Amino acid sequence: MDDDNYSALMDVCPEEYKDKISYFLDYAPHLDAREVPDPYYGGKYGFERVLDLAEAASVGFLSMLRKTGGINEKIGE
């Protein structure tokens, strides 16, 4: 979810699949962040901020899956 994770994945990913790797927050383009920060360095509200970011990206990711046919409209179908 950050540059280090992205780089590590790109290093081990076969060339033909590298176009499938992206940042999690790319699924929440309305946010002003690309990387999910380490919550331990976020002060009193670090974990809440990371949870908010992860929830926003999750909504976008599920939306993308629905649009591309990767998931049914209702989970569990």
C-alpha positions in Angstrom: 0.0 0.0 0.0 3.1 2.2 -0.2 6.1 2.7 -2.5 8.0 -0.1 -0.7 5.2 -2.6 -1.2 4.8 -1.5 -4.8 8.5 -1.9 -5.6 8.7 -5.3 -3.9 5.8 -6.6 -6.0 7.2 -5.2 -9.2 10.5 -6.9 -8.4 9.0 -10.3 -8.2 6.1 -10.0 -10.6 6.5 -11.7 -14.1 6.7 -9.0 -16.8 3.3 -10.0 -18.4 1.4 -9.2 -15.2 3.1 -5.9 -14.1 0.3 -3.9 -15.6 -2.0 -5.4 -13.1 -0.2 -4.0 -10.1 -1.4 -0.7 -8.7 -1.6 1.2 -5.5 -4.6 0.4 -3.3 -5.5 4.1 -3.1 -5.7 4.3 -6.9 -9.2 2.9 -6.3 -10.1 6.1 -4.3 -9.0 8.9 -6.7 -11.0 11.5 -4.8 -8.5 11.2 -1.9 -5.4 13.4 -1.7 -3.1 10.4 -1.1 -1.6 7.6 -3.1 0.1 5.7 -0.3 -1.4 4.3 2.9 0.8 5.7 5.7 2.1 3.6 8.5 -0.5 4.2 11.3 2.2 4.0 14.0 3.6 7.3 12.9 0.2 9.0 12.5 -0.2 10.3 16.0 -3.3 9.9 18.0 -5.5 9.4 15.0 -3.1 7.4 12.8 -5.1 4.2 12.9 -8.4 5.9 12.2 -6.9 7.7 9.2 -5.6 4.4 7.8 -9.0 2.7 8.3 -10.7 5.6 6.5 -8.3 5.3 3.6 -8.7 1.5 3.4 -12.5 1.7 3.5 -12.6 4.3 0.7 -10.2 2.3 -1.5 -12.2 -0.9 -0.7 -15.4 0.7 -2.0 -13.6 1.8 -5.2 -12.1 -1.7 -5.6 -15.4 -3.4 -5.2 -17.0 -1.0 -7.7 -14.3 -1.8 -10.2 -14.9 -5.6 -9.7 -18.6 -5.1 -10.3 -18.0 -3.1 -13.5 -15.6 -5.6 -14.9 -17.7 -8.6 -14.0 -15.2 -9.8 -11.3 -17.9 -10.0 -8.6 -21.6 -10.4 -8.4 -23.7 -7.5 -7.2 -24.4 -9.2 -3.9 -21.5 -10.8 -2.1 -22.1 -14.5 -1.8 -24.0 -15.0 -5.0 
